């Protein structure tokens, strides 16, 4: 058995690695007339590689002759359903990494998901935020029901801060800027007294 703490430590290091490889500027989005924030190249490469690895491993296992010989039909069905589930994850995770993005405009934010569905939030409506560095997520809220979730593994956070400085509530922007810029800061070591 692998200790779950080891898995968490690996995920935290991987999330920090994604953030360090993020480019400060996004790309132009001519359709929505703004700046597009999308996943970093490192995040995309890891997701595509994991998808290919999962598909390859599952395909190799299914090609082994006699692997299901002598098993009950229920076990065979469960294994086949498990393989379909793994195949779905192996295909959808890289597609999500390639398609999901947030477009920054002067009016607000537009999030486009895997299927192209839009979620919009105006700058004036943003009432509070939450940054979760363990999950690499930033959640902006407008009231209790409306929220927009972005990834810290996006390129273009400097563009986001530049527009937010002009459009977001100044107190909220100051808190957000401080939290985001000190996200990966290491605590200062206090020298021991002799």
C-alpha positions in Angstrom: 0.0 0.0 0.0 1.1 3.5 -0.7 0.7 6.1 2.0 -2.0 8.7 0.9 0.3 11.4 2.3 2.8 10.6 -0.4 0.2 11.0 -3.1 -0.8 14.4 -1.7 2.8 15.5 -1.5 3.3 14.5 -5.1 0.2 16.4 -6.2 1.2 19.5 -4.3 4.7 19.5 -5.9 3.1 18.9 -9.3 0.7 21.8 -8.8 3.6 24.1 -7.8 5.5 22.9 -10.8 2.6 23.9 -13.1 2.4 27.3 -11.5 6.1 28.0 -12.0 5.9 27.2 -15.7 2.9 29.5 -16.3 3.6 32.3 -18.7 2.6 35.8 -17.4 0.6 36.7 -20.5 -2.2 34.9 -22.2 -3.2 34.9 -25.9 -5.5 37.2 -27.8 -9.1 35.9 -28.2 -10.5 37.7 -31.2 -14.0 36.1 -30.9 -14.6 37.6 -27.4 -12.2 40.6 -27.8 -10.1 39.8 -24.8 -7.2 37.9 -23.4 -7.4 34.1 -23.2 -6.1 32.4 -20.1 -5.6 28.7 -20.8 -3.7 25.8 -19.2 0.1 25.8 -19.3 2.0 23.7 -21.9 3.3 21.6 -19.0 -0.2 20.9 -17.7 -1.4 19.9 -21.2 1.6 17.7 -21.8 1.2 15.8 -18.5 -2.5 15.3 -19.2 -2.0 14.1 -22.8 0.8 11.8 -21.7 -1.2 10.3 -18.9 -4.2 9.7 -21.3 -1.9 8.0 -23.8 -0.3 5.9 -21.0 -3.7 4.8 -19.7 -5.0 3.9 -23.1 -1.8 2.0 -24.0 -1.9 0.0 -20.7 -5.5 -0.9 -21.0 -5.1 -1.9 -24.6 -2.1 -4.1 -23.8 -4.0 -5.8 -21.0 -7.0 -6.5 -23.2 -4.8 -8.1 -25.8 -3.3 -10.6 -23.4 -4.8 -14.0 -24.4 -6.7 -15.9 -21.8 -6.7 -13.1 -19.2 -10.5 -13.5 -18.6 -10.6 -17.2 -19.2 -12.5 -19.0 -16.4 -14.0 -15.8 -14.9 -17.6 -15.4 -14.2 -19.7 -13.3 -16.6 -20.2 -10.7 -13.9 -16.5 -10.3 -13.4 -15.9 -10.0 -17.1 -18.7 -7.4 -17.3 -17.3 -5.4 -14.4 -13.8 -5.4 -16.0 -15.2 -4.2 -19.3 -17.1 -1.4 -17.6 -14.0 -0.4 -15.7 -12.1 -0.3 -19.0 -14.8 1.9 -20.6 -14.5 4.2 -17.5 -10.7 4.4 -17.8 -11.0 5.1 -21.5 -13.5 8.0 -20.9 -11.1 9.5 -18.3 -8.1 9.0 -20.6 -9.9 10.8 -23.5 -11.8 13.6 -21.6 -9.0 14.8 -19.3 -6.7 15.8 -22.1 -9.6 17.3 -24.1 -10.6 19.4 -21.0 -7.0 20.6 -20.6 -6.9 21.6 -24.3 -10.3 23.3 -24.4 -11.1 24.9 -21.1 -10.1 28.6 -20.8 -11.1 31.9 -19.3 -11.3 35.1 -21.4 -10.6 38.4 -19.7 -12.5 41.4 -21.1 -13.1 44.9 -19.8 -16.6 44.0 -18.8 -15.8 40.8 -17.0 -14.7 37.1 -17.3 -16.0 34.5 -19.7 -15.2 30.8 -18.9 -15.5 28.3 -21.7 -15.7 24.6 -20.6 -15.0 21.4 -22.4 -18.3 21.4 -24.3 -18.1 25.2 -25.1 -20.6 26.2 -22.4 -20.0 29.8 -21.3 -20.1 31.1 -17.7 -19.9 34.9 -17.4 -19.2 37.1 -14.5 -19.0 40.9 -14.6 -16.1 42.6 -12.6 -18.6 44.7 -10.6 -20.4 41.5 -9.4 -17.3 39.8 -7.9 -17.9 40.0 -4.1 -15.3 37.6 -2.8 -12.7 35.0 -3.8 -11.1 31.9 -2.5 -7.6 30.6 -3.5 -6.9 26.9 -2.9 -3.2 26.2 -3.8 -3.6 22.5 -3.1 -6.2 22.1 -5.8 -4.7 24.9 -8.0 -8.1 26.6 -8.0 -9.3 30.2 -7.7 -13.0 30.6 -7.1 -14.6 34.0 -7.7 -18.1 34.5 -6.3 -20.8 36.9 -7.1 -23.3 36.5 -4.3 -24.1 33.1 -2.9 -25.1 31.2 -6.1 -22.9 32.5 -8.9 -19.3 31.3 -9.0 -16.5 31.1 -11.6 -13.6 28.7 -11.0 -10.2 29.2 -12.7 -7.0 27.2 -12.4 -3.7 28.5 -11.1 -2.1 26.4 -13.8 -3.4 28.9 -16.5 -1.1 31.2 -18.5 -2.0 34.9 -18.3 -2.3 35.7 -14.6 -0.4 39.0 -15.1 -3.0 40.0 -17.7 -5.7 39.1 -15.2 -4.1 41.3 -12.5 -3.7 44.2 -14.9 -7.3 44.3 -15.8 -8.5 43.5 -12.3 -6.5 46.4 -10.9 -8.7 48.8 -13.1 -12.1 47.0 -12.8 -12.3 45.1 -9.5 -13.2 46.6 -6.1 -9.8 48.1 -4.8 -9.9 46.4 -1.4 -10.8 43.0 -3.0 -8.1 43.5 -5.6 -5.5 44.3 -2.9 -6.3 41.2 -1.0 -6.3 39.1 -4.2 -3.0 40.5 -5.4 -1.3 39.9 -2.1 -2.6 36.4 -1.8 -1.7 35.4 -5.3 1.8 36.9 -5.3 2.7 35.3 -1.9 1.2 31.9 -2.8 4.5 30.1 -3.2 6.6 32.3 -1.0 8.6 30.4 1.6 8.4 31.5 5.2 11.4 33.4 6.5 13.6 31.5 8.9 14.0 33.0 12.3 17.5 32.5 13.7 17.8 30.6 16.9 18.7 32.4 20.0 21.9 31.3 21.7 
